[in-house]
Amino acid sequence: MDKQLEGALDMPILKTVSLGSLDGYGVLLPIRQISKDRPEIQLYPAPYRLEHQGWISSPGEESENQQDYRLTTAGKCRFQTEAEKWNRLADVISGIMATTHEEV
């Protein structure tokens, strides 16, 4: 998977984890469902990558080979910062897309 797509998946994963402690499957299931399970979206290494970056953590308690992930303090800060950037960008793009010929 290319690095740009990999980075784009960070926000949906951080959002999903921010909603509650989930195991790896629980984190990825909503994203897989929304993406209609497209093969180019390879999600499985993402939680491990985000854990390595210090944005999510598992409590270390394993049950049936599944770990629950939680946002770390750094992950909460990262999510908030990136969400603000995303919302500003979405507002700009929305404004551009809503512009009519008469307004130009």
C-alpha positions in Angstrom: 0.0 0.0 0.0 1.4 3.4 -0.8 2.3 5.8 2.0 -0.3 8.4 1.1 -3.2 5.9 1.4 -1.6 4.4 4.6 -1.6 7.8 6.2 -5.2 8.5 5.1 -6.3 5.5 7.0 -4.9 6.8 10.3 -7.8 9.1 10.9 -10.6 6.6 10.4 -8.8 4.1 12.7 -8.1 6.7 15.4 -11.7 7.8 15.2 -12.9 4.2 15.6 -10.6 3.7 18.6 -11.7 7.0 20.1 -15.3 5.7 20.3 -14.3 2.9 22.7 -11.8 0.2 23.5 -12.0 -2.4 20.7 -10.0 -5.4 19.6 -8.3 -5.3 16.2 -11.2 -6.8 14.4 -13.6 -4.3 16.0 -11.4 -1.4 15.0 -11.2 -2.6 11.4 -14.7 -3.9 10.8 -16.6 -0.6 10.4 -13.9 0.7 7.9 -14.0 -2.6 5.9 -17.8 -2.4 5.8 -17.8 1.2 4.7 -15.1 0.6 2.1 -17.1 -2.3 0.8 -14.0 -4.5 1.5 -12.0 -3.1 -1.3 -8.8 -5.1 -1.7 -6.6 -2.1 -2.2 -7.4 -1.0 1.4 -5.2 -3.3 3.5 -6.1 -2.5 7.1 -4.5 -5.3 9.1 -1.0 -3.8 9.6 -2.5 -0.3 10.5 -3.3 -0.9 14.2 0.2 -2.3 14.8 1.7 0.7 13.0 -0.3 3.2 15.0 0.7 1.3 18.2 4.3 1.5 17.2 3.9 5.3 16.6 2.5 5.6 20.1 -1.0 6.8 19.1 -2.9 3.7 20.3 -2.0 1.1 22.9 -3.3 -2.2 24.0 -3.6 -3.0 27.7 -1.6 -6.1 27.3 -4.4 -8.4 28.3 -5.1 -10.9 25.6 -8.3 -12.9 25.4 -8.7 -15.4 22.6 -5.8 -13.8 20.7 -7.4 -10.4 20.6 -6.2 -7.2 22.2 -8.3 -4.1 23.0 -6.8 -0.8 21.7 -7.2 2.6 23.3 -6.0 6.0 22.3 -2.9 7.2 24.1 -2.5 10.8 25.2 -0.4 11.3 22.1 -3.0 9.6 20.0 -5.8 11.9 21.4 -3.6 15.0 20.6 -2.8 13.6 17.1 -6.5 12.8 16.4 -7.7 16.3 17.6 -5.0 18.1 15.5 -5.7 16.1 12.4 -9.5 16.3 12.8 -9.2 20.1 13.0 -7.0 20.2 9.9 -9.4 17.9 8.1 -12.4 20.0 9.0 -10.7 23.2 7.8 -9.7 21.5 4.5 -13.2 20.1 4.1 -14.7 23.6 4.6 -12.4 25.1 2.0 -13.2 22.4 -0.5 -16.9 22.6 0.2 -16.7 26.4 -0.4 -14.9 25.9 -3.7 -17.3 23.2 -4.8 -20.3 25.4 -4.0 -19.0 28.4 -6.0 -21.1 29.3 -9.0 -19.9 30.8 -12.3 -21.4 34.1 -11.3 -19.3 34.3 -8.1 -16.0 33.8 -10.0 
